[in-house]
Amino acid sequence: MWSFVNDKSNKQWIWLALDVITREIVGVYVGARSKQGARQLWNSLPGIYRQCAVAYTDFWDAYGCVFPKQRHQAVGKETGQTCYIERFNCTMRQRVSRLVRKTLSFSKKLENHIGAIWMFVHHYNASLQD
């Protein structure tokens, strides 16, 4: 999922990892859509997920370059393995106004943009505990 900071030429990709069983967001990185972005997402995961979980992703090449082969499986949308994260992306776009594609409320600073995303993720994860 992508959004922008200050103007639409400054795209910021939101990399997310979601635990399918608990629906909790377990990893987040905001930045470029590159191998470095995939590496930052991988590094944001807790150690237990890096050791035991399998990440189901789309076919973006950066995942295959960074995620270990035994922990990664590229799948198409028809498999249903990415539907949970796609649903979360829609929820995030609905609830965080600066992520709406045509909006008047956008971030002028990257730090504020990242902060708004993190606040929503923490609030979302806390709401799962109720």
Secondary structure, 3 states (H helix, E strand, C coil): CEEEECCCCCEEEEEEEECCCCCCEEEEEEECCCHHHHHHHHHHCCHHHHHHCCEEECCCHHHHHHCCHHHEEECCHHHCCCHHHHHHHHHHHHHCHHHCCCCCCCECCHHHHHHHHHHHHHHHHHHHHC
